[in-house]
Every structure is written in structure tokens, then in C-alpha cells.
Amino acid sequence: MRTAQVSIATPEVDWTALQNFAALRGQLRVSFTPRCNIACWFCHNEGDVPPPLTRQDRSQQPRPRGLDPEGHLALITSLMEAGLKRVYFTGGEPLTSPVARPVLEQLPEPGADASYTLITNGTRIRTHRSWLSKTYLDKVKVSLHYFSDESLQAIAGTRIGINAVLDGIETAREIFEWVELNTVLQRENAHEVGQILDFALERRMPMQFIELVGTASTQVGHLQPCRPTRSSPTCAR
């Protein structure tokens, strides 16, 4: 087993835990940014200011990035060499970050049983399709928590229409062999769950339904939304 050498200009950091984690063939979640071009009310961005709260109070902003593209690539490359098998790129919305393209375009070639996955809201995929198609990404997971302009507005507080999300999904399917959908079950989309499921089944796309953590009931019709705050960003009750 090779020992990972992480070439990052922070000599005071002990990377032993990450090296051991890679050797156990775990998975790494790389958040390019906590920012997003929409603001789903349940988004919590663990340890940072969630997009809905930033919209409500512009004085509350996420922390600045800790790594530049070279730092991301050095870390990912070293961990892959040490045995890491799965890397997930997320946000916020990862494709809103200036770091996304230089990192994703220069990813080291994965081994036969390794994979890179992009988790996105889908709205920026068509804009970036020319370079996304040339990366080593082998899977895209698109968040589809809505199926109409009305539910998208209710859940994400955005003027972006549902067609932008659905077009992003279709564009992803043109580029990548493996595209999955994620849906967080909640009161605001309970009436559209059937349509979302039909959409996935018609395209033979894997579908993951996610239960909101900390709600009083697991029944979709009774899910009560909570609004993230700086002191309680995870919406836990």
C-alpha cells in the first residue's frame, strides 16, 4: 500500500486520518461551495450558512474557500493513490463555483473500480455541457424535489422554471451513461411524487427518495417544514 503524500501548503495539518480513510476505500464528499443559485428551504450546508439564510440576511455569508483548484487536485489525487474509490462533488450547487471546472477537467484517471459523481440541481448542466462531457465523471445525481413551477417556487424560492431542471436532466443523460434522481419527501411536493416517479420510470433512471430527518412523522402528507437558521442549520427538531 502506497502512502499518500498531500502536497498542500499547510504543513501544520496532519493528514494521517485521511490517508487511513482512503486506505479503507471510503468515499469523499467534496463541496466546491455552499452557495447555490436556488435556495431550497431544507438546505443546511453542514457547518456553514445555508443559501436560504443568506437570502434572508445578506450580512450572513458562507466561509471563504479553504482550497484552490491545485489544493483540491493534490488532495484527491493523493487519496485516490492511497486507495480511495468514490468521490462525490457537491455544494451548494457545485457548477456555480469557479473551482468546479479546473478541478473536474483535471481529475486523475480513476481505476477500474473507482468513480466520480457530480451532485447537482441540474440548472447549469446545459451551460457547461461542452467541458463536462470531457471529464472523468461517470455519474450525475440530479436533485428533483419538484415537478412544476409552483412547487419549485415554494420549495426553492426561485424564479427559475421547472423546465430548466428537466432540461438539465435530459442534457445529463446525453452526456453521461449513469444519471440518478434524488427527491426529498416533504409536504410541498407530496402531490407530485407520482409524477416524479413516472418521469424516472419512463426513462429507466434510478430514483432515491429521501426522508427529512427530524420530522415528527414519516408520512409525506404530514411532513412539516422547518426553516434553517444560523444556530440550527440542519433543521433538526
Solvent accessible surface area in square Angstrom, and as a share of the most:
residue,aa,sasa,rsa
1,M,170,0.76
2,R,163,0.59
3,T,93,0.54
4,A,3,0.02
5,Q,134,0.60
6,V,22,0.13
7,S,94,0.60
8,I,30,0.15
9,A,102,0.79
10,T,47,0.27
11,P,127,0.80
12,E,140,0.63
13,V,64,0.37
14,D,112,0.58
15,W,50,0.18
16,T,68,0.39
17,A,78,0.60
18,L,49,0.24
19,Q,41,0.18
20,N,87,0.44
21,F,73,0.31
22,A,0,0.00
23,A,38,0.30
24,L,150,0.75
25,R,122,0.45
26,G,16,0.16
27,Q,94,0.42
28,L,25,0.12
29,R,132,0.48
30,V,14,0.08
31,S,52,0.33
32,F,3,0.01
33,T,13,0.07
34,P,23,0.14
35,R,118,0.43
36,C,35,0.21
37,N,30,0.16
38,I,4,0.02
39,A,8,0.07
40,C,13,0.08
41,W,12,0.04
42,F,26,0.11
43,C,32,0.19
44,H,58,0.26
45,N,13,0.07
46,E,103,0.46
47,G,53,0.51
48,D,12,0.06
49,V,4,0.02
50,P,0,0.00
51,P,10,0.06
52,P,11,0.07
53,L,15,0.07
54,T,12,0.07
55,R,98,0.36
56,Q,128,0.57
57,D,52,0.27
58,R,164,0.60
59,S,96,0.62
60,Q,51,0.23
61,Q,75,0.34
62,P,14,0.09
63,R,154,0.56
64,P,124,0.78
65,R,133,0.49
66,G,78,0.75
67,L,48,0.24
68,D,77,0.40
69,P,28,0.18
70,E,119,0.53
71,G,8,0.07
72,H,17,0.08
73,L,24,0.12
74,A,24,0.19
75,L,22,0.11
76,I,1,0.01
77,T,42,0.24
78,S,7,0.05
79,L,0,0.00
80,M,29,0.13
81,E,86,0.39
82,A,3,0.02
83,G,12,0.12
84,L,2,0.01
85,K,36,0.15
86,R,95,0.35
87,V,1,0.00
88,Y,42,0.16
89,F,0,0.00
90,T,11,0.06
91,G,4,0.04
92,G,20,0.19
93,E,2,0.01
94,P,0,0.00
95,L,6,0.03
96,T,42,0.25
97,S,9,0.06
98,P,97,0.61
99,V,2,0.01
100,A,2,0.02
101,R,122,0.45
102,P,40,0.25
103,V,0,0.00
104,L,1,0.00
105,E,77,0.34
106,Q,112,0.50
107,L,7,0.03
108,P,34,0.22
109,E,129,0.58
110,P,28,0.18
111,G,46,0.45
112,A,118,0.92
113,D,95,0.49
114,A,12,0.09
115,S,28,0.18
116,Y,0,0.00
117,T,2,0.01
118,L,0,0.00
119,I,44,0.23
120,T,5,0.03
121,N,10,0.05
122,G,0,0.00
123,T,23,0.13
124,R,79,0.29
125,I,1,0.00
126,R,111,0.40
127,T,101,0.58
128,H,41,0.18
129,R,84,0.31
130,S,75,0.48
131,W,11,0.04
132,L,0,0.00
133,S,62,0.40
134,K,166,0.70
135,T,18,0.10
136,Y,100,0.38
137,L,11,0.05
138,D,57,0.30
139,K,50,0.21
140,V,0,0.00
141,K,30,0.13
142,V,0,0.00
143,S,21,0.13
144,L,0,0.00
145,H,11,0.05
146,Y,1,0.00
147,F,43,0.18
148,S,27,0.18
149,D,77,0.40
150,E,129,0.58
151,S,4,0.03
152,L,1,0.00
153,Q,95,0.42
154,A,58,0.45
155,I,1,0.01
156,A,0,0.00
157,G,37,0.35
158,T,11,0.06
159,R,245,0.89
160,I,54,0.27
161,G,28,0.26
162,I,16,0.08
163,N,114,0.59
164,A,39,0.31
165,V,0,0.00
166,L,36,0.18
167,D,53,0.27
168,G,1,0.01
169,I,0,0.00
170,E,51,0.23
171,T,0,0.00
172,A,0,0.00
173,R,93,0.34
174,E,109,0.49
175,I,36,0.18
176,F,16,0.07
177,E,172,0.77
178,W,117,0.41
179,V,9,0.05
180,E,26,0.12
181,L,0,0.00
182,N,13,0.07
183,T,0,0.00
184,V,13,0.08
185,L,32,0.16
186,Q,0,0.00
187,R,113,0.41
188,E,30,0.14
189,N,0,0.00
190,A,36,0.28
191,H,135,0.60
192,E,5,0.02
193,V,33,0.19
194,G,45,0.44
195,Q,92,0.41
196,I,0,0.00
197,L,67,0.33
198,D,78,0.40
199,F,14,0.06
200,A,1,0.00
201,L,113,0.56
202,E,130,0.58
203,R,69,0.25
204,R,220,0.80
205,M,15,0.07
206,P,49,0.31
207,M,44,0.20
208,Q,88,0.39
209,F,71,0.30
210,I,64,0.33
211,E,85,0.38
212,L,24,0.12
213,V,130,0.75
214,G,33,0.31
215,T,29,0.17
216,A,106,0.82
217,S,32,0.21
218,T,101,0.58
219,Q,111,0.49
220,V,38,0.22
221,G,52,0.50
222,H,111,0.50
223,L,2,0.01
224,Q,87,0.38
225,P,22,0.14
226,C,26,0.16
227,R,128,0.47
228,P,3,0.02
229,T,60,0.35
230,R,124,0.45
231,S,110,0.71
232,S,46,0.30
233,P,26,0.17
234,T,66,0.38
235,C,15,0.09
236,A,65,0.50
237,R,160,0.58
